[in-house]
């Protein structure tokens, strides 16, 4: 699952760089930002849920 997170993070950064560098492709920058936020949010919620399900010793 960590590899999926890293691949999506890499794609978001690549889209952001292409969108910022190329003239007229600002929508790629927006897609990259949205993908980055969704990826980090999903990973954070997944880690939070996993931490709550551990049995108390």
Secondary structure, DSSP 8 states (H G I E B T S, - for coil): -HHHHHHHHHHHHHHHHHHHHSTT-HHHHHHHHHHHHHHHHHHHHHHHHHHHTS---
